[in-house]
């Protein structure tokens, strides 16, 4: 790799490659329908990020235990504030404030296409096309691109940052080191358990060059962290206190264990189930891709290793590692094809290259259509439909959730109506609170426990088995005559430490 300053690129060099432009359009064509159709992958996307942003717009929101304990940064809710505010202004009674954050994330994800192109282009134009194409169409990249969560936020910042670090090592432009360090710092602060993994590309890019490399790298990273400091300062929070609170709550107090604990090999088993036959392409291609970027493979493996040592595990936690592995495999698949030909070709024949891209597309479509990934397409649809049904009731004056096992379930952002919200947990409270609500949402097996005045209005998953009908709506005629009082949703969350 060469060092020193680079010459100013010519006008022709600054033009975007038509193939890259095509990949960006392809990515949008796939991601925008996903953003439109899906609701959320994990409830955190609503209750930890969209809900606080909605609260800043309207002054009313549901506060969960992690918000009350201060274990979350305000960075992502504030980043989501502009699209939430615009959506609420343009469609005050609708759901545009839920959709626009997903669309904003979708456009932000285009940086990963550029990153893939940059990383692939160092090996050749076909490598660049393959890398950008796979990043555009692969189901993990496309689906999580629209997710307003810390995992997606971190990955969408880090991948372009890694490409900039590679470009810095190639060309020596300190602006690449500053911006790359900034994006990695931003990704780290969005999901701080990625820290040990991010140390690898920092060490690779910095080496022993303190003035030339470490100053801009660390300077950029510090600027990324300062964005978080500023975001929390605006909300009256001490700098980085949320990280201490998070570690104490989840590591010392083991609050996260309530959501499940898995064995150390859980991620490996999930990846085997997730990739299925696609592993026949991914693993051998990864070997070739890793030869070009061993530091990136080490980063991906460190992401998985660190999270394997944490008891509570979720697939989204290793999203960055999965994306890096698939990206390296996409680059390596071109080399694999050359190796299989054994003819010393500088490029793969166009027909074979096209078949390679079709194979990547086929695997992506297949994995998105079968379990375990297929369940992701409908997550959140039933809760949102229940909120829509409640919001559309004429004369709505109060909404209660009754024995819903998913707590929190009530979301002001999803309901988007200025009426009392109640949390009820038994027949006595349902009867006592009757003057305070005229719409109830309950599992089908508990609808009969509501007062006789409530009439069944429908369940939100009519084709699902009865035991899965968790979101059914019942309506009472007449007005509400009392405020939520002690049954207020937030007061109940505090009382139950939920």
Secondary structure, DSSP 8 states (H G I E B T S, - for coil): ---S------HHHHS--HHHHHHHHHHHHHHHHHHHH---SSTHIIIIIIHHHHHHHHS-----HHHHTT-S-SHHHHHHHHHHHHHHHH-TTSSHHHHHHHHHHHHHTHHHHHHHHHHHHTT-HHHHHHHHHHHHH-HHHHHHHT--SHHHHHHHHHHHHHHHHHHHHHH--HHHHHHHHHHHHHHHHHSGGGHHHHHHHHHHHHTT-IIIIIHHHHHHHHHHHHHHHHHHHHTT--TTHHHHHHHIIIIIS-GGGGG----TTHHHHHHHHHHGGGHHHHHHHHHHHHHH-HHHHHHHHHHHHHHHTSSS--GGGGHHHHHHHHHHHHHHHHHHHHHHHTS--SS--HHHHHHHHHHHHHHHHHHHHSTTGGGGGGTTHHHHHHHHHHHTSTT--EEEEES-SSSS---HHHH---SEEEEE-SHHHHHHTGGG-SEEEE-GGGGGGS-TTEEEEEES-TTS-GGG---EEEEESS---S--GGGBHHHHHHHHT-
